[in-house]
Amino acid sequence: MATPPKFRIDVDIHDLLMNAAAQPAKIPTPKGATLPVPMFPQHPEKLLDPGPATIPEYRDWTLSQIYRKMRGWLFPYVRSRTLAGDFHPITAYLFLEYKCNLDCWYCWAFNNKVKGMTEDVARRSIDWLHDHGCRVLGLMGGEPLLRPDFAHKVVNYAAKKGFWIYVGTNGRLLREVAAAGAEQVILVTASSPESGAHELSTGRAELRGRAGEHLTAFEAAGLSDVLEQFDGRFAGLFVIRPAHNPLGPLDFGGVYDERSDRRQALGELVDRGYEDAYRQFIEPVVGAGGDPMEVQPANGGLGKRGNV
């Protein structure tokens, strides 16, 4: 009886990743492809639109909107299950920019020395993905909105080819996202929701801990303002965050956590970030499993549960 592998990935792909010769990736030969220059802003009314005064409990979907969502998610999935061959991508990611406008102590997903994607690579990638049936495109970084004109070109070109687009961002430049016409936004933060009445803890006495608490409060306030300002202006505004995070911005060596009565290290937060991303976005949204997803409102209270 064959022993099952210890990993959850295709055996051939696992062997390729683990045993491939260590060599730098080859830069594709430029072919001079460029992206069309879109009108900016494409939706000028959204620049000053504060959104609805009262957030509706349910969203009314028109037939055209339903068809567009089916064209982006359902149809590619059906094709992937019915057409011959093993390679039928449903979701793809373009890392537009590795630079970032923040220097978050817990984040490794940036490199200010790496040049961003070119128009040639972006256009050829979108065309290649379109030819292979992919219709969902995520713009990633770094911070992809550091180059808003380039991001707008990518969004405009991909949208006209029928792609469903979402952007992973730290939320500082969401106005540019709304004006570019993006429909889904993912905010990733280490700021946990506000503690309840019976979950309050004493403040930290040492200078580093007190300074970290102030920085954490600034981060939480900024996130709350972003969620309140832009809630209702996107088809999907997802927040990936830990349910509980005792580490402050200056706790590089870890910190004692009163709730779990033990010391927690920075590596645990990073590992939990992968789990949170999978549980809060990958599984319920990308996986389209229909599992309920916790919706976190702007005020940090308990959100309502709904099927994605």
Order of alpha helices (4+ residues) and beta strands (2+ residues): alpha-alpha-alpha-beta-alpha-beta-alpha-beta-alpha-beta-alpha-beta-beta-beta-alpha-beta-beta
